C-alpha cells in the first residue's frame, strides 16, 4: 500500500510525539511493505476505549525450512515511541493460535523486548525483527485441520501403536472451540489405573459423560464387566474408538514408558501443539509436598509455593518460592530451594506414602485433580510435563515437569522456578538422557 504521509499526520494529530512516530512508520513501511496502518478503536482490559493507530498485515517467518506469512496487528499508543506498542496475532478463520512462551490464548504477544522497552534503544523495526526471531523458534499459529474424515480423536493413534491387538488407524486431529462448555472425558486403557481415573473423576461430579474404552481383551481383568453389571451413571463402556470423538479431555493410562516419554510420544503422534498435550508428571508428588510443608509450617498448601519439578522419580527437584514467570518477572524475590531440613522431611514422607498408598488410586486422584482444573477453567497451576525447550539451557525437544497454568485450551502459562546451579544441571542431565532415548524411537 502506498505510504501517505499527509493522511498519517492527520491520524496522528492527538499523538504526543507525532513526528517521531511518523518517522518510525516510514521506516516500517520501507522494510515491511506488506504492513498497512489504520485508525481504529482499541478496548483496554478495564473497558475503556481509545482511537489508536494500528499496523496490520503479515511478516515473513521461516519455520523448519518453510516460509510462512504470519498475520499480526500492532497497536501504537499515543505515548509512542516512549511507550511500548501492544502486539497481537491476527489469525484468519482457518488458523488456530498456539499458546506458548510468548503468546497467550487471546493472541497477545509478550516479549522481553517489550517489557524492557526504552526508546531510542528499542523501536518498531527492532520489535518486528524480535517477533520474527522468536516465531522462527516456535511458530505461533497452525492451520485448522479439515473436518472431513473419520471422527476419532488423534490420540487413538497412540493407542494403536503402543497397545496390542489394536487396529492400525490414522485419524486426523479434530479442533474444538476453546469456549465450548461440554464436559466429555474419555479414559483409554484397562486395569486398575483406568478404573481409578474413572471413579475419581465421577466422584468430583465434573463430567456430563465419561467414555471408558478398555484396551484389555479380558473383560474380567480390565474390570469392564463389573462396570457393565452395576451400571455407573454417565459412563459409556465401549471398544469403539470413535466414541471418544468430541472429548474435552482424553486420558491415556498406558504405561509402556516413563511419563516424560509418553507425553512426547503423544505430542508427536497426535499432531497437536505442545500446550494441548500434558503428562501427570510431578503433580501427585507436588501436591503431597505442598501438604507436608503446609502441615510442618502451619500454612495452607496454597500458600507454600512448593513444587516438585523435572523428571518424575529419583531425579526430581524440590523447590519453593522464587517463582519466575516466562516474561522474566519475579513473583517473589525470597528464593528458597532445597533446604536440607524440608528436603529430608519431604523425601521421608514421600517414601512412607509410596509404601503405604495404593498407587493406582493415588494417580487416579491426581488425574481427576488435573481434569477438574481443565474442565472448570480454574486456571490453577500444576506441576505437569510440558515442552521445556528454551528453559534452563535445554535446547532439545523434551518434556519435563514445570508449574503450568491449565485451562480448557491446555497450558496457557508456565512458571520457571529459579534453581541453584546443581539442580539446573540435574534438569539438563535429565533432558540429555531423555533426548538420547527419544532418538532411538525414531518418531
TORRO-940328 format. One record per residue (C-alpha): residue number from 1; x negated, y, z; chain. Coordinates in steps of 0.2 Angstrom, whole numbers, plus 5000, padded with zeros to 4 digits. Example, Ala and Ser with C-alpha at 12.3 -4.5 7.8 and 13.67 -1.06 7.14 Angstrom:
TORRO-940328
i  xx  yy  zz  ch
1  4938  4978  5039  A
2  4932  4995  5036  A
end
This chain:
TORRO-940328
i  xx  yy  zz  ch
1  5000  5000  5000  A
2  4994  5017  4996  A
3  4987  5027  5011  A
4  4997  5043  5013  A
5  4988  5055  5025  A
6  5002  5068  5025  A
7  5016  5055  5030  A
8  5004  5048  5043  A
9  5001  5066  5050  A
10  5020  5069  5052  A
11  5022  5052  5060  A
12  5008  5056  5072  A
13  5014  5073  5077  A
14  5018  5068  5095  A
15  5001  5059  5097  A
16  4989  5067  5109  A
17  4974  5064  5099  A
18  4981  5064  5081  A
19  4965  5067  5071  A
20  4956  5053  5080  A
21  4970  5041  5077  A
22  4971  5046  5059  A
23  4953  5043  5056  A
24  4955  5026  5064  A
25  4969  5021  5052  A
26  4959  5027  5037  A
27  4945  5015  5042  A
28  4958  5001  5045  A
29  4965  5004  5028  A
30  4948  5003  5019  A
31  4944  4986  5027  A
32  4961  4978  5029  A
33  4972  4985  5014  A
34  4985  4972  5017  A
35  4990  4981  5034  A
36  5003  4994  5032  A
37  5009  5007  5045  A
38  5026  5012  5050  A
39  5035  5022  5064  A
40  5047  5011  5075  A
41  5054  5009  5092  A
42  5045  4999  5105  A
43  5053  4992  5120  A
44  5042  4991  5136  A
45  5044  4977  5149  A
46  5054  4990  5160  A
47  5067  4993  5147  A
48  5061  5010  5142  A
49  5058  5014  5123  A
50  5047  5025  5113  A
51  5044  5029  5095  A
52  5027  5022  5091  A
53  5016  5019  5076  A
54  5013  5001  5072  A
55  5001  4992  5060  A
56  5009  4976  5052  A
57  5003  4964  5039  A
58  4991  4949  5038  A
59  4972  4947  5042  A
60  4961  4933  5034  A
61  4956  4919  5045  A
62  4946  4904  5041  A
63  4950  4889  5052  A
64  4942  4871  5050  A
65  4936  4875  5032  A
66  4953  4883  5026  A
67  4958  4901  5023  A
68  4974  4907  5031  A
69  4983  4924  5032  A
70  4989  4927  5050  A
71  5003  4939  5052  A
72  5000  4952  5066  A
73  5008  4968  5072  A
74  4998  4981  5082  A
75  5007  4995  5092  A
76  4997  5010  5094  A
77  5001  5020  5110  A
78  5002  5039  5109  A
79  4986  5040  5120  A
80  4976  5031  5106  A
81  4961  5029  5104  A
82  4958  5031  5123  A
83  4972  5019  5127  A
84  4971  5001  5121  A
85  4984  4995  5107  A
86  4997  4982  5111  A
87  4994  4967  5099  A
88  5006  4953  5094  A
89  5008  4939  5081  A
90  5022  4942  5069  A
91  5026  4924  5063  A
92  5039  4920  5050  A
93  5053  4909  5052  A
94  5043  4894  5046  A
95  5029  4897  5059  A
96  5028  4892  5077  A
97  5017  4901  5090  A
98  5003  4890  5098  A
99  5001  4896  5115  A
100  4983  4897  5120  A
101  4969  4906  5130  A
102  4973  4922  5120  A
103  4991  4921  5115  A
104  5007  4919  5126  A
105  5024  4912  5122  A
106  5030  4929  5115  A
107  5015  4930  5103  A
108  5007  4944  5113  A
109  4988  4944  5111  A
110  4976  4945  5126  A
111  4958  4948  5123  A
112  4943  4954  5135  A
113  4941  4967  5121  A
114  4957  4975  5125  A
115  4955  4973  5144  A
116  4939  4982  5143  A
117  4944  4995  5130  A
118  4933  5010  5130  A
119  4933  5022  5115  A
120  4922  5025  5105  A
121  4913  5009  5110  A
122  4930  5000  5106  A
123  4940  5004  5091  A
124  4953  4996  5079  A
125  4940  4989  5067  A
126  4931  4981  5081  A
127  4948  4974  5088  A
128  4953  4967  5072  A
129  4936  4958  5070  A
130  4938  4951  5088  A
131  4955  4945  5084  A
132  4949  4936  5068  A
133  4934  4928  5078  A
134  4945  4921  5091  A
135  4958  4915  5079  A
136  4945  4906  5069  A
137  4941  4896  5085  A
138  4959  4892  5090  A
139  4972  4895  5077  A
140  4987  4904  5085  A
141  5001  4898  5073  A
142  5006  4882  5064  A
143  5019  4878  5051  A
144  5036  4871  5057  A
145  5037  4853  5051  A
146  5051  4849  5039  A
147  5067  4842  5047  A
148  5068  4828  5034  A
149  5063  4810  5038  A
150  5066  4799  5052  A
151  5072  4806  5069  A
152  5059  4799  5081  A
153  5048  4809  5092  A
154  5030  4809  5087  A
155  5024  4800  5102  A
156  5031  4784  5096  A
157  5016  4784  5085  A
158  5005  4782  5100  A
159  5015  4768  5107  A
160  5014  4759  5090  A
161  4995  4760  5091  A
162  4992  4756  5109  A
163  5006  4743  5113  A
164  5008  4726  5107  A
165  5022  4720  5097  A
166  5027  4737  5091  A
167  5031  4740  5073  A
168  5020  4752  5063  A
169  5029  4769  5062  A
170  5023  4786  5056  A
171  5036  4799  5062  A
172  5033  4817  5059  A
173  5033  4829  5074  A
174  5050  4837  5077  A
175  5050  4855  5083  A
176  5063  4861  5096  A
177  5068  4878  5101  A
178  5060  4883  5117  A
179  5076  4891  5124  A
180  5086  4875  5121  A
181  5095  4871  5138  A
182  5097  4852  5136  A
183  5089  4841  5148  A
184  5085  4824  5140  A
185  5070  4814  5145  A
186  5063  4798  5138  A
187  5052  4786  5148  A
188  5042  4774  5137  A
189  5034  4759  5144  A
190  5040  4745  5156  A
191  5033  4739  5173  A
192  5033  4747  5190  A
193  5027  4764  5184  A
194  5041  4766  5171  A
195  5054  4762  5184  A
196  5046  4773  5197  A
197  5046  4788  5185  A
198  5064  4784  5180  A
199  5070  4783  5198  A
200  5060  4798  5204  A
201  5067  4809  5190  A
202  5085  4803  5194  A
203  5083  4807  5212  A
204  5079  4825  5208  A
205  5095  4827  5198  A
206  5087  4837  5184  A
207  5092  4827  5168  A
208  5108  4825  5159  A
209  5102  4810  5150  A
210  5087  4798  5153  A
211  5082  4786  5139  A
212  5072  4771  5146  A
213  5063  4762  5132  A
214  5053  4746  5138  A
215  5038  4740  5129  A
216  5038  4724  5138  A
217  5046  4709  5129  A
218  5051  4701  5145  A
219  5066  4710  5152  A
220  5064  4702  5169  A
221  5046  4708  5170  A
222  5050  4725  5165  A
223  5065  4727  5176  A
224  5076  4732  5162  A
225  5088  4718  5165  A
226  5092  4723  5183  A
227  5094  4741  5177  A
228  5107  4735  5165  A
229  5116  4724  5178  A
230  5118  4738  5191  A
231  5120  4752  5178  A
232  5112  4768  5183  A
233  5122  4784  5178  A
234  5114  4795  5165  A
235  5102  4781  5160  A
236  5102  4773  5142  A
237  5091  4757  5140  A
238  5085  4754  5123  A
239  5072  4746  5112  A
240  5076  4758  5098  A
241  5063  4772  5097  A
242  5074  4783  5088  A
243  5084  4785  5104  A
244  5070  4796  5110  A
245  5074  4810  5097  A
246  5078  4827  5104  A
247  5070  4824  5121  A
248  5064  4839  5130  A
249  5051  4828  5139  A
250  5043  4811  5133  A
251  5034  4802  5147  A
252  5022  4788  5141  A
253  5017  4776  5156  A
254  5005  4766  5146  A
255  4988  4764  5155  A
256  4976  4757  5141  A
257  4963  4771  5145  A
258  4960  4784  5158  A
259  4972  4799  5160  A
260  4960  4811  5150  A
261  4958  4799  5136  A
262  4976  4795  5135  A
263  4980  4814  5134  A
264  4968  4816  5120  A
265  4975  4801  5110  A
266  4992  4808  5112  A
267  4987  4825  5106  A
268  4978  4818  5091  A
269  4991  4806  5085  A
270  5006  4817  5089  A
271  5001  4832  5078  A
272  5007  4843  5092  A
273  4997  4859  5098  A
274  4987  4855  5113  A
275  4998  4865  5125  A
276  5013  4854  5122  A
277  5003  4838  5127  A
278  4998  4836  5145  A
279  4992  4822  5157  A
280  4997  4819  5175  A
281  4978  4822  5179  A
282  4975  4828  5196  A
283  4992  4834  5200  A
284  4995  4820  5213  A
285  4978  4822  5222  A
286  4981  4841  5221  A
287  4997  4840  5230  A
288  4990  4829  5243  A
289  4975  4841  5245  A
290  4986  4856  5247  A
291  4997  4847  5260  A
292  4982  4841  5270  A
293  4974  4858  5270  A
294  4991  4866  5275  A
295  4993  4855  5290  A
296  4975  4857  5296  A
297  4975  4876  5293  A
298  4994  4878  5299  A
299  4999  4886  5282  A
300  5011  4881  5269  A
301  5004  4871  5254  A
302  5009  4885  5243  A
303  4998  4897  5252  A
304  4982  4886  5252  A
305  4977  4889  5234  A
306  4969  4872  5234  A
307  4966  4862  5219  A
308  4958  4846  5213  A
309  4951  4848  5195  A
310  4941  4840  5182  A
311  4940  4821  5178  A
312  4953  4811  5188  A
313  4944  4799  5200  A
314  4927  4799  5208  A
315  4921  4814  5198  A
316  4935  4826  5204  A
317  4930  4843  5210  A
318  4939  4851  5225  A
319  4941  4870  5225  A
320  4952  4883  5233  A
321  4954  4902  5232  A
322  4944  4912  5220  A
323  4955  4908  5205  A
324  4951  4917  5189  A
325  4963  4919  5176  A
326  4959  4917  5157  A
327  4958  4935  5155  A
328  4943  4936  5167  A
329  4953  4945  5181  A
330  4950  4938  5199  A
331  4966  4934  5209  A
332  4956  4933  5225  A
333  4938  4938  5227  A
334  4937  4927  5243  A
335  4929  4912  5234  A
336  4928  4896  5244  A
337  4923  4880  5236  A
338  4919  4863  5243  A
339  4916  4867  5261  A
340  4910  4851  5269  A
341  4922  4851  5283  A
342  4938  4851  5272  A
343  4930  4841  5259  A
344  4927  4827  5271  A
345  4944  4829  5278  A
346  4952  4828  5261  A
347  4942  4813  5255  A
348  4946  4804  5271  A
349  4964  4807  5269  A
350  4964  4803  5251  A
351  4956  4786  5255  A
352  4969  4782  5268  A
353  4983  4787  5256  A
354  4977  4777  5242  A
355  4975  4762  5253  A
356  4992  4763  5261  A
357  5003  4771  5247  A
358  5012  4762  5233  A
359  5003  4768  5218  A
360  5017  4767  5205  A
361  5029  4776  5216  A
362  5016  4790  5220  A
363  5013  4793  5202  A
364  5032  4792  5198  A
365  5035  4806  5211  A
366  5021  4816  5203  A
367  5028  4814  5186  A
368  5045  4819  5192  A
369  5037  4834  5200  A
370  5030  4840  5183  A
371  5046  4836  5174  A
372  5056  4847  5186  A
373  5044  4862  5184  A
374  5046  4860  5165  A
375  5065  4857  5163  A
376  5069  4870  5176  A
377  5057  4883  5169  A
378  5050  4886  5186  A
379  5033  4891  5179  A
380  5024  4883  5194  A
381  5005  4879  5192  A
382  5000  4861  5192  A
383  4983  4853  5190  A
384  4986  4843  5174  A
385  4975  4838  5160  A
386  4973  4851  5146  A
387  4961  4855  5132  A
388  4946  4863  5141  A
389  4936  4868  5126  A
390  4928  4885  5129  A
391  4928  4884  5148  A
392  4913  4880  5159  A
393  4901  4879  5144  A
394  4911  4865  5137  A
395  4911  4865  5118  A
396  4919  4848  5114  A
397  4937  4844  5112  A
398  4941  4835  5128  A
399  4954  4835  5141  A
400  4951  4838  5160  A
401  4962  4844  5174  A
402  4964  4863  5177  A
403  4978  4873  5186  A
404  4991  4876  5172  A
405  5007  4885  5172  A
406  5021  4874  5165  A
407  5037  4879  5156  A
408  5048  4870  5143  A
409  5035  4877  5130  A
410  5022  4867  5138  A
411  5006  4875  5146  A
412  5008  4894  5145  A
413  4994  4899  5156  A
414  4978  4892  5163  A
415  4968  4897  5178  A
416  4950  4894  5179  A
417  4943  4892  5197  A
418  4926  4899  5200  A
419  4914  4885  5204  A
420  4897  4883  5212  A
421  4883  4878  5199  A
422  4883  4860  5205  A
423  4902  4857  5202  A
424  4901  4866  5185  A
425  4888  4854  5180  A
426  4899  4840  5186  A
427  4913  4845  5174  A
428  4900  4847  5160  A
429  4894  4829  5163  A
430  4912  4823  5163  A
431  4916  4831  5147  A
432  4900  4824  5139  A
433  4904  4807  5144  A
434  4922  4808  5138  A
435  4916  4815  5121  A
436  4904  4800  5118  A
437  4919  4788  5122  A
438  4931  4798  5111  A
439  4919  4797  5096  A
440  4920  4778  5097  A
441  4939  4779  5095  A
442  4937  4787  5078  A
443  4954  4795  5079  A
end
